[in-house]
Amino acid sequence: MINRALQQTMRHTLRVGGRMLGAGTGQRCLSGLRSGQLFTEDGSEFAQHESLLKEASLYVHWPFCLKRCSYCNFNKYIPKDDNNHIVSQCLQQEVDTLLQLSKVSCVTSVFFGGGTPSLAHPSTVSDILEAISRRTSLADEAEVSLEVNPTPEGRTKLKDFSHAGVNRFSIGLQSLLDEDLTRLGRDHNAHQALRTVEDARKLCPGKVSVDIMFRRPGQSTASWEAELSELLRACDDHVSLYQLTPERGTLLFKQLQSAQVTLPDDHETADMYESARRMLHQHGFLQYEVSNFARNSAVSHHNLSYWKGRQYIGVGPGAHGRFVPLGEGGTHREARTQTLEPDVWIREVQQGGHATRRRIQLGHLELLEEVLVMGLRMTEGITHEHWQLFSPQLTLCDIFNSSTDVQEFLRCGHLTLDDGGLRCSWNGLALLDSMLPALLLQLERQIHPKAPR
């Protein structure tokens, strides 16, 4: 779910004064640049440290599902024909082309998401891993994750996926209440979900994550806590919490509009989030990101690459990526989106090697906005050393110390800015979305100060 959740995060929070960030306007490339050296429109230098250009994580999108859940507006399709073999071939071809374009020397992690990638044949995984190794190196002990729908079919294929190279499973439980699973349009029940978790833990002990949703229709804090208690008796060492958000165009949105269902209010939703954080902490889970909790250091290294602003390459219909296309002489990181529709995507990959539909060059401000938004989602926040990789001239203190809003966040204890960097407090992490507009506005003012009249 991470590539999709990432794009929703960026779309919902990266707005300042009604402007959608990442427009890439007003940027130009200059000749004679050394590797990693870039300039803004006014000629001031900013950096993408050379180490950031050598590595990337890889996201592979499998676009097919057997049915569409009531809450889902992600890029997924009900397959009309059995064209899995063609899709697999095109994924391999797009992997090869984009790796060549990026010129990365190492792929640090691979994540197979969807859709329902557990519907794919396990050979798709092994073939893609081989395609990576033919073009570049796959890091030793690289994390290879697969999203699994906990149906009987998904469970029976776990061993084959493990043999194909998967060493981490992400299981979409969403709920442990059969009534809620039916309402959400899921095609499994709670018993099947728990059996899938059990089998996955035997294959990949310590490397099984579960997704569960809160703020579901009719849910209460008491029922949520009882459900979490059951989950904590069965889960492995990683839990991802997702707040259910009604998206326009989904069945759930229509049901809410017609008052067929209701969602918990904001106050109860906040109580659910806080109770989950507390219960997970009591069971040895450390929160390392707004929605993610791990014990025994079982963090998702692929997810961390997003939050730490590292390069990632997205392949498959509708996948998103962020990397510098060094293979064609590029010097700026680009936000790239692949063609959405599988049939069109297949045709474009077969004709041109890849199906990148949209490319946006990220300027200095846009890049720092992403580093800020994603970095503050982590409990460790943004260290000074990490910020300097992207902004060698303006430090975190240079940018934020002069803001009265930021000073108020610091005074209230929601933010901390010290020798360790910029980060949210325990309470501040739950309020991050409300603080981001002021932080982003201050960043923009410092990067592009208005000339005096």
Backbone torsions as a table, in degrees:
resi	resn	phi	psi	omega
1	MET	NA	-12.3	-166.4
2	ILE	-64.9	-41.6	-178.2
3	ASN	-63.3	-36.5	178.9
4	ARG	-71.8	-45.2	179.5
5	ALA	-63.2	-36.5	177.5
6	LEU	-59.9	-47.2	-178.0
7	GLN	-66.9	-35.6	176.3
8	GLN	-65.0	-40.6	177.8
9	THR	-59.0	-47.7	-178.9
10	MET	-64.9	-40.6	-177.3
11	ARG	-68.2	-38.4	-174.4
12	HIS	-81.9	-25.6	-173.5
13	THR	-111.5	-22.3	-176.8
14	LEU	-87.0	66.6	176.2
15	ARG	-133.4	126.9	176.4
16	VAL	-130.7	121.2	179.5
17	GLY	57.2	34.1	178.6
18	GLY	78.5	1.6	-178.0
19	ARG	-94.5	127.9	175.7
20	MET	-79.9	125.3	-176.2
21	LEU	-74.6	164.9	-179.9
22	GLY	85.9	19.4	-178.9
23	ALA	-73.5	-22.8	176.3
24	GLY	63.8	28.8	-177.3
25	THR	-85.6	154.9	172.5
26	GLY	71.8	19.1	-179.9
27	GLN	-106.4	149.5	177.4
28	ARG	-142.3	153.7	176.5
29	CYS	-101.8	140.8	179.0
30	LEU	-112.1	146.3	179.8
31	SER	-76.2	160.0	175.4
32	GLY	75.2	23.9	179.4
33	LEU	-82.4	143.5	171.5
34	ARG	-80.2	163.3	-176.8
35	SER	-56.1	127.3	178.4
36	GLY	84.6	-3.8	-177.6
37	GLN	-95.5	124.2	-177.4
38	LEU	-132.8	159.5	-179.7
39	PHE	-131.2	148.2	173.7
40	THR	-88.9	179.0	-175.3
41	GLU	-59.7	-32.8	-178.2
42	ASP	-87.7	5.2	175.4
43	GLY	91.0	-3.5	179.8
44	SER	-75.8	140.5	-174.6
45	GLU	-82.1	141.8	165.6
46	PHE	-138.7	164.1	-168.7
47	ALA	-122.5	147.2	157.9
48	GLN	-117.7	104.4	-171.4
49	HIS	-51.7	141.6	-173.9
50	GLU	-55.4	-32.8	-179.5
51	SER	-63.7	-27.1	-179.9
52	LEU	-72.3	-19.8	-175.8
53	LEU	-89.3	-14.4	-173.3
54	LYS	-85.0	-22.1	-173.3
55	GLU	-126.7	157.6	173.5
56	ALA	-157.1	151.1	167.3
57	SER	-92.4	164.8	-175.7
58	LEU	-127.9	126.9	174.4
59	TYR	-108.4	129.4	-179.5
60	VAL	-116.5	120.7	-176.7
61	HIS	-101.3	118.8	172.6
62	TRP	-99.2	113.8	-163.9
63	PRO	-86.0	-1.4	-168.6
64	PHE	-101.0	143.3	172.1
65	CYS	-134.4	158.2	176.5
66	LEU	-78.9	-25.3	177.5
67	LYS	-155.6	165.5	179.7
68	ARG	-104.0	127.2	179.2
69	CYS	-72.3	157.5	-172.0
70	SER	-66.6	-22.1	-175.6
71	TYR	-102.1	-3.6	-165.0
72	CYS	-93.8	128.9	172.1
73	ASN	-123.8	21.7	-179.4
74	PHE	-75.1	169.1	-177.9
75	ASN	-78.3	91.6	-179.6
76	LYS	-142.7	155.6	-173.5
77	TYR	-140.0	146.9	172.3
78	ILE	-86.0	118.5	-173.3
79	PRO	-66.4	135.4	176.8
80	LYS	-87.8	-36.8	-178.5
81	ASP	-129.0	164.2	176.3
82	ASP	-87.0	86.3	179.8
83	ASN	-113.4	27.6	-177.4
84	ASN	-57.3	-37.1	-178.1
85	HIS	-65.3	-41.7	179.5
86	ILE	-66.8	-42.7	178.5
87	VAL	-60.7	-43.2	179.2
88	SER	-60.9	-43.9	178.6
89	GLN	-61.5	-42.6	-178.9
90	CYS	-69.0	-35.4	175.7
91	LEU	-61.3	-43.4	178.1
92	GLN	-62.7	-41.3	-179.5
93	GLN	-66.2	-40.6	-179.8
94	GLU	-69.9	-37.2	174.3
95	VAL	-56.7	-49.3	-177.8
96	ASP	-61.7	-44.5	-177.2
97	THR	-65.7	-46.2	-176.3
98	LEU	-74.1	-31.5	173.6
99	LEU	-64.7	-40.4	177.3
100	GLN	-64.5	-38.2	-179.2
101	LEU	-68.6	-37.2	-177.4
102	SER	-79.6	-27.6	-177.6
103	LYS	59.8	28.4	175.5
104	VAL	-71.0	147.3	-179.7
105	SER	-94.5	-9.0	-178.2
106	CYS	-154.7	134.3	170.0
107	VAL	-97.6	121.2	-171.5
108	THR	-87.5	-26.9	179.7
109	SER	-160.9	158.8	178.9
110	VAL	-133.0	135.5	179.1
111	PHE	-128.7	121.1	175.8
112	PHE	-97.4	110.9	-177.7
113	GLY	-123.5	-176.6	-177.2
114	GLY	-166.8	-158.8	23.6
115	GLY	52.3	-160.6	178.9
116	THR	-128.9	86.5	-176.8
117	PRO	-65.6	-19.2	177.1
118	SER	-70.9	-7.1	172.1
119	LEU	-78.2	-20.4	-179.6
120	ALA	-69.5	159.0	174.5
121	HIS	-73.2	138.2	180.0
122	PRO	-54.5	-26.9	178.6
123	SER	-63.1	-23.5	176.3
124	THR	-59.8	-41.3	179.1
125	VAL	-63.9	-50.9	-177.6
126	SER	-64.1	-37.1	179.4
127	ASP	-65.4	-39.6	179.8
128	ILE	-70.1	-39.7	177.3
129	LEU	-63.1	-36.7	176.1
130	GLU	-68.1	-37.7	177.7
131	ALA	-62.5	-38.3	176.7
132	ILE	-62.6	-46.9	-175.7
133	SER	-66.8	-28.0	177.8
134	ARG	-70.6	-30.9	-174.7
135	ARG	-96.5	-35.3	-178.4
136	THR	-152.2	-168.6	-179.1
137	SER	-99.7	145.8	172.7
138	LEU	-102.0	123.8	-172.3
139	ALA	-55.5	145.2	173.0
140	ASP	-59.0	138.1	-178.6
141	GLU	59.3	27.1	178.9
142	ALA	-60.1	136.5	176.8
143	GLU	-74.9	123.5	178.2
144	VAL	-120.8	105.5	-173.4
145	SER	-105.4	148.8	177.1
146	LEU	-136.1	128.5	172.0
147	GLU	-74.2	135.3	-176.6
148	VAL	-125.4	129.2	170.5
149	ASN	-85.9	121.0	-169.7
150	PRO	-78.3	51.4	173.3
151	THR	-89.5	166.3	175.7
152	PRO	-55.5	-38.9	178.9
153	GLU	-63.8	-44.7	179.2
154	GLY	-61.9	-39.6	-178.5
155	ARG	-66.6	-40.2	-176.9
156	THR	-69.7	-17.1	-178.7
157	LYS	-96.2	-1.9	-176.1
158	LEU	-57.8	-45.8	-177.1
159	LYS	-63.5	-40.0	178.9
160	ASP	-66.0	-38.7	177.1
161	PHE	-65.8	-38.6	177.6
162	SER	-61.8	-43.9	178.1
163	HIS	-64.9	-28.3	-179.2
164	ALA	-76.7	-13.0	177.2
165	GLY	127.7	-4.6	178.0
166	VAL	-72.4	130.7	177.9
167	ASN	-124.2	9.9	176.3
168	ARG	-152.1	129.9	178.9
169	PHE	-111.2	138.4	175.2
170	SER	-117.2	110.3	-169.2
171	ILE	-104.7	123.0	-176.6
172	GLY	-84.8	77.6	178.2
173	LEU	-66.9	-51.6	-178.2
174	GLN	69.8	-40.2	177.6
175	SER	-160.2	157.5	172.6
176	LEU	-112.8	17.8	176.8
177	LEU	-112.5	120.0	-175.6
178	ASP	-59.4	-37.9	180.0
179	GLU	-61.9	-41.5	179.6
180	ASP	-70.7	-37.2	178.1
181	LEU	-61.7	-40.5	177.0
182	THR	-64.2	-43.3	-180.0
183	ARG	-64.0	-34.7	179.6
184	LEU	-78.3	-9.2	179.3
185	GLY	83.4	15.9	179.8
186	ARG	-73.9	152.8	-177.3
187	ASP	-108.8	32.0	172.8
188	HIS	-139.2	166.5	173.8
189	ASN	-115.3	175.4	-173.3
190	ALA	-64.3	-39.3	179.9
191	HIS	-62.1	-44.0	178.5
192	GLN	-63.7	-38.1	-180.0
193	ALA	-63.7	-45.4	-178.2
194	LEU	-67.1	-35.9	176.7
195	ARG	-66.0	-37.5	177.9
196	THR	-63.6	-43.6	177.1
197	VAL	-60.3	-44.2	-179.4
198	GLU	-59.8	-47.1	-179.0
199	ASP	-68.1	-39.0	179.3
200	ALA	-64.0	-38.1	179.9
201	ARG	-65.0	-32.1	177.5
202	LYS	-67.8	-34.9	-178.6
203	LEU	-81.2	-39.0	-176.5
204	CYS	-131.7	67.7	-177.3
205	PRO	-59.6	131.4	-179.2
206	GLY	81.2	-0.2	-176.9
207	LYS	-131.5	42.0	176.8
208	VAL	-123.1	122.9	177.9
209	SER	-107.0	149.1	175.1
210	VAL	-124.1	140.7	174.3
211	ASP	-102.1	135.4	174.8
212	ILE	-141.9	143.1	-176.0
213	MET	-103.2	146.0	169.3
214	PHE	-125.7	170.9	-171.5
215	ARG	69.8	37.8	178.0
216	ARG	-83.0	158.6	-179.0
217	PRO	-55.5	130.0	176.4
218	GLY	76.5	2.9	-176.0
219	GLN	-77.7	144.8	174.5
220	SER	-120.7	163.8	178.4
221	THR	-61.9	-39.0	-179.6
222	ALA	-64.0	-44.4	-179.9
223	SER	-68.2	-34.1	177.8
224	TRP	-65.0	-42.7	180.0
225	GLU	-66.9	-36.9	176.8
226	ALA	-65.2	-39.5	178.8
227	GLU	-65.8	-41.9	178.1
228	LEU	-63.8	-37.2	178.2
229	SER	-60.2	-42.0	177.3
230	GLU	-66.6	-41.5	179.4
231	LEU	-61.3	-42.6	-176.3
232	LEU	-68.0	-19.8	175.2
233	ARG	-78.3	-18.3	-172.8
234	ALA	-116.9	-20.8	-169.6
235	CYS	-78.5	169.4	177.0
236	ASP	-92.1	-133.4	-170.7
237	ASP	-108.5	14.6	178.6
238	HIS	-145.2	132.5	178.9
239	VAL	-132.5	133.1	174.3
240	SER	-114.8	125.4	177.7
241	LEU	-101.3	132.7	177.9
242	TYR	-127.5	127.4	175.4
243	GLN	-79.7	125.4	179.6
244	LEU	-66.3	123.0	-179.5
245	THR	-121.3	118.5	179.9
246	PRO	-68.4	125.5	-178.8
247	GLU	-107.9	136.4	-179.9
248	ARG	-56.0	137.8	179.2
249	GLY	95.4	-8.8	179.1
250	THR	-92.9	161.7	176.8
251	LEU	-61.8	-40.1	179.8
252	LEU	-60.5	-42.4	179.5
253	PHE	-60.4	-43.7	178.5
254	LYS	-63.9	-38.9	179.1
255	GLN	-65.3	-37.6	177.4
256	LEU	-68.3	-41.0	179.9
257	GLN	-62.9	-34.3	-178.9
258	SER	-95.0	8.7	176.5
259	ALA	62.9	24.9	175.5
260	GLN	-73.2	-31.0	176.5
261	VAL	-136.4	161.3	175.2
262	THR	-131.6	151.8	177.7
263	LEU	-105.9	155.0	174.1
264	PRO	-57.0	146.8	-179.1
265	ASP	-73.9	175.3	-175.1
266	ASP	-61.1	-37.4	-178.2
267	HIS	-65.3	-47.0	-179.6
268	GLU	-69.4	-34.0	176.6
269	THR	-61.2	-42.6	177.7
270	ALA	-64.3	-38.5	177.4
271	ASP	-63.1	-40.0	178.9
272	MET	-62.5	-43.3	-179.8
273	TYR	-64.1	-44.7	-178.3
274	GLU	-67.7	-38.6	179.2
275	SER	-66.5	-36.7	177.5
276	ALA	-65.6	-44.6	178.2
277	ARG	-58.3	-43.6	-178.2
278	ARG	-65.5	-46.2	-177.3
279	MET	-66.9	-40.6	179.1
280	LEU	-64.4	-40.8	178.1
281	HIS	-61.7	-40.3	179.6
282	GLN	-65.0	-23.5	179.2
283	HIS	-99.4	18.0	172.9
284	GLY	89.1	6.7	178.5
285	PHE	-87.2	132.8	174.2
286	LEU	-101.1	130.6	176.2
287	GLN	-77.7	121.4	178.7
288	TYR	-113.9	-2.4	177.6
289	GLU	-158.8	163.7	-175.4
290	VAL	-47.4	-42.9	-173.5
291	SER	-112.0	2.0	-169.1
292	ASN	-126.7	139.1	-173.6
293	PHE	-136.2	138.6	-179.0
294	ALA	-143.7	149.7	169.1
295	ARG	-124.8	162.6	-177.6
296	ASN	56.2	33.0	176.7
297	SER	60.7	26.8	-175.9
298	ALA	-87.2	46.3	179.7
299	VAL	-70.2	159.4	173.4
300	SER	-85.5	108.6	-179.0
301	HIS	-68.3	-30.7	177.4
302	HIS	-65.3	-46.6	178.8
303	ASN	-61.0	-39.9	-179.9
304	LEU	-61.4	-31.2	179.2
305	SER	-64.9	-32.5	174.3
306	TYR	-66.7	-51.4	-172.3
307	TRP	-69.4	-22.4	178.9
308	LYS	-94.8	9.3	172.2
309	GLY	73.7	22.5	179.9
310	ARG	-82.6	165.0	179.1
311	GLN	-67.4	143.0	169.7
312	TYR	-143.3	145.9	-178.1
313	ILE	-112.1	128.5	179.3
314	GLY	-108.6	127.0	176.9
315	VAL	-124.1	151.4	-178.2
316	GLY	103.6	163.2	-176.3
317	PRO	-57.0	122.2	175.6
318	GLY	78.7	2.3	-178.8
319	ALA	-68.7	150.7	178.8
320	HIS	-111.3	150.1	177.6
321	GLY	-145.8	163.1	175.2
322	ARG	-140.2	106.7	176.1
323	PHE	-159.9	164.5	177.4
324	VAL	-92.1	121.4	-179.3
325	PRO	-79.1	71.7	-177.1
326	LEU	-60.8	-29.7	-176.6
327	GLY	-64.8	-18.5	176.2
328	GLU	-116.4	22.4	177.0
329	GLY	84.1	12.1	-179.3
330	GLY	-69.3	148.9	178.7
331	THR	-125.3	-9.3	-180.0
332	HIS	-113.6	146.0	172.5
333	ARG	-66.4	142.2	179.1
334	GLU	-118.0	144.1	167.7
335	ALA	-91.9	117.4	-171.8
336	ARG	-121.3	141.4	177.5
337	THR	-129.4	131.6	178.9
338	GLN	-84.6	156.6	179.0
339	THR	-53.9	137.1	-173.0
340	LEU	-74.5	-52.1	-169.5
341	GLU	-74.5	125.7	-176.0
342	PRO	-54.9	-43.4	-177.7
343	ASP	-64.5	-41.9	178.5
344	VAL	-69.5	-40.9	178.4
345	TRP	-58.7	-44.6	179.0
346	ILE	-58.5	-47.2	-177.9
347	ARG	-62.2	-42.8	-178.2
348	GLU	-69.2	-37.5	177.4
349	VAL	-65.7	-42.9	-179.8
350	GLN	-64.1	-32.2	-178.4
351	GLN	-84.2	-38.2	-171.9
352	GLY	-125.3	2.3	178.6
353	GLY	89.6	-23.8	174.7
354	HIS	-154.7	167.7	-176.0
355	ALA	-128.9	50.7	176.5
356	THR	-73.1	114.5	-176.6
357	ARG	-89.6	-31.9	-172.7
358	ARG	-138.7	130.4	178.2
359	ARG	-129.5	124.7	177.5
360	ILE	-125.1	121.7	178.5
361	GLN	-76.1	125.6	-178.7
362	LEU	-89.4	122.2	175.2
363	GLY	-81.6	-176.1	-176.8
364	HIS	-58.6	-49.7	-178.3
365	LEU	-62.2	-46.8	-177.7
366	GLU	-61.0	-39.8	179.8
367	LEU	-65.9	-44.4	179.8
368	LEU	-67.3	-33.2	176.3
369	GLU	-60.9	-42.4	179.2
370	GLU	-67.6	-41.7	178.1
371	VAL	-60.1	-41.1	-179.1
372	LEU	-67.3	-52.1	-175.6
373	VAL	-62.8	-46.6	-177.5
374	MET	-74.5	-37.5	-178.2
375	GLY	-66.1	-36.4	-179.1
376	LEU	-73.9	-10.4	173.3
377	ARG	-71.4	-22.3	179.8
378	MET	-84.1	144.3	178.8
379	THR	-65.5	-29.2	177.0
380	GLU	-75.9	-15.6	178.2
381	GLY	68.7	-146.3	-175.9
382	ILE	-116.2	115.0	177.2
383	THR	-75.8	159.6	177.6
384	HIS	-62.4	-37.8	-179.5
385	GLU	-65.1	-40.9	179.6
386	HIS	-66.4	-44.0	179.8
387	TRP	-61.0	-36.5	-177.1
388	GLN	-67.1	-24.3	175.7
389	LEU	-60.1	-31.5	-177.2
390	PHE	-106.1	-22.9	-176.2
391	SER	-139.4	79.3	-177.2
392	PRO	-72.0	-18.4	-175.7
393	GLN	-95.9	-38.6	-179.1
394	LEU	-109.5	119.0	179.5
395	THR	-82.0	171.0	175.5
396	LEU	-59.9	-39.4	179.3
397	CYS	-67.5	-40.2	177.4
398	ASP	-56.5	-39.8	-173.3
399	ILE	-80.8	-44.4	-166.5
400	PHE	-105.0	-13.8	-177.0
401	ASN	-67.3	-25.1	-176.6
402	SER	-89.0	0.1	-177.1
403	SER	-90.0	124.9	177.3
404	THR	-67.2	-34.8	177.6
405	ASP	-63.3	-46.1	-179.9
406	VAL	-64.7	-39.8	177.7
407	GLN	-60.6	-34.8	177.8
408	GLU	-69.5	-40.3	176.2
409	PHE	-60.8	-39.8	179.2
410	LEU	-67.4	-43.3	-179.0
411	ARG	-63.1	-38.3	-179.3
412	CYS	-77.4	-8.5	179.7
413	GLY	83.2	12.2	178.8
414	HIS	-81.6	-29.5	177.9
415	LEU	-124.7	154.3	172.2
416	THR	-128.8	131.6	173.9
417	LEU	-128.9	105.9	-176.6
418	ASP	-145.7	-160.2	-178.2
419	ASP	-62.7	-21.9	179.6
420	GLY	-82.9	-14.0	-179.4
421	GLY	120.1	-154.2	-178.7
422	LEU	-113.1	127.2	-178.6
423	ARG	-155.2	160.7	176.1
424	CYS	-86.8	149.1	170.5
425	SER	-78.2	177.5	177.3
426	TRP	-56.6	-47.6	178.9
427	ASN	-72.2	-36.4	-177.8
428	GLY	-65.5	-29.9	-179.0
429	LEU	-61.6	-36.2	178.5
430	ALA	-72.6	-17.0	-178.5
431	LEU	-107.1	11.2	-173.0
432	LEU	-55.2	-46.1	-177.0
433	ASP	-58.3	-33.7	-179.1
434	SER	-77.0	-22.1	179.7
435	MET	-89.6	-24.0	-173.7
436	LEU	-58.4	-42.1	-179.9
437	PRO	-54.6	-44.5	-180.0
438	ALA	-67.2	-39.4	179.5
439	LEU	-65.6	-43.0	-179.9
440	LEU	-67.6	-38.2	178.6
441	LEU	-65.0	-41.9	178.2
442	GLN	-64.6	-38.7	176.8
443	LEU	-61.2	-45.1	180.0
444	GLU	-62.4	-41.1	-179.4
445	ARG	-62.7	-35.7	-177.9
446	GLN	-80.3	-33.5	-179.4
447	ILE	-79.4	-40.0	180.0
448	HIS	-124.6	69.5	179.8
449	PRO	-64.8	142.1	178.8
450	LYS	-74.4	137.4	178.9
451	ALA	-67.3	140.6	178.3
452	PRO	-65.1	144.6	-179.2
453	ARG	-78.6	NA	NA
